[in-house]
């Protein structure tokens, strides 16, 4: 006979999540190739950053997760107040709990690595490349983050994802490194699944403990202060492209890609 409905649902989710995220990565790479042209590595800024920049990117992971989670909690309060069945359905994240029971490697690849690669190639590498060039850093980054949040559909998650999108954009533009944004994105997703498992044994107010729907204000303030300090330090280490004549490279707009190889540029950090 057929397996029970809950087993069928788990098996279906275990198949659909990797299929969807792998397809997202493939589509993003195809679009990047069609819209950006060659050499794709330079167009997408696929390069490493300095050890200090990597350290700051890793350190900002936890405090920004606290802030994004609390934004999601606030949005959930508003949604409950509106009392809309449609919004409730969109915010149903039970599939995440089901998929989190899969093998950890499968969870990381399908729900952390593939989304980070595919979404960053498209949103940072392709979309923000055009938006920042045409609308400037602030407006272009804002529009990119709005669209990044919107594709996640669930209103509560969309608000949190919007804030993470701003952070990813900041990291990308300061380090001029798409892999830096990819790493932060993948680790952020991994932390969300880690919270699901850790919360069973160590309930965290505002993150995994349903009896405390909000993070204590002192922790939110501390997370905000730490995040601001780390981003300030990261900005101080921002990467620029220095040409052989000593001038900074600029094509007439704020570029997100690497300069043409023929210019023999050198990446420099700091002021």
C-alpha positions, 0 to 999 in steps of 0.5 A: 500500500501507499505510505502514510500522508506525512511520509509522502509529504516528507519524501516529496519535500526531500525531492522538490527542495533540491530540484528547485534550488538546483534549477535556480542555480542553473537558470541564474548561470544561464541568465548571467551568461546571456546578460553579462557576457564574457569573461563571466568571472570578471563580470560577476566579480568572482574573486576572493577578498582579504583575510580581514574582510573574510573575518568581518563577514563571518563575525557579522553572521550571528548578530545579523541573524538575531536582527533578521529574526526579530524583524520576522517576529514583528512581521508575524505579529502584524500578520496575526493582527490582520488575521488573513488566511492567505497570509497565514498560508504564505507564512506556513513554514512547516516544510522547512521543519520537515526538510530539516530532518533530512541528512545534514549534507543534503540539507546544506547542499540543497537549502544552503549552498545551491540557494546561495550560489544561484541567488547571489549570481542573479541578485548580486552578480546580475541584477544589482550590476545593472541597478547600481550602474543605472540608479546609484549605490543606494537606490540600486541596492534598495531595489535589489534587496526589495526584489530579493525579499519579494521572491521569498513570498512569505511576508514575514520571511520577506521582511527578514530577507530584505534586511539580509539582502541589504547586508549581502549587498553591502558585503558585495560592494565593499569587498568587490567579491561575489564569493564573500556574499555567497559564503555569508548567504550559505552560512546564514541559511545553515544557521537557520537550520541549526537553530531548528535542531538546537532549539529542541534542546536549548530554546532561544528566546525570539529564535526557537522558543515559541513561548517567547515570541520576541528577542529580549530588547537588550539582545536586539540592541547589542546585536544592532551595535555589534552589526553596525561596528562590524560593518563600519570596520568592513567599510574601512577595508573596502576594496578599490581598483588601482590602475598602473598610473595610480588612479582608481578605475571608474567606467563613469558609474559605480561598477560591481564587476572587475575591470578588464584584464588589459588594464592591469589593475591592482585591488587595494583596500582601505581609504 
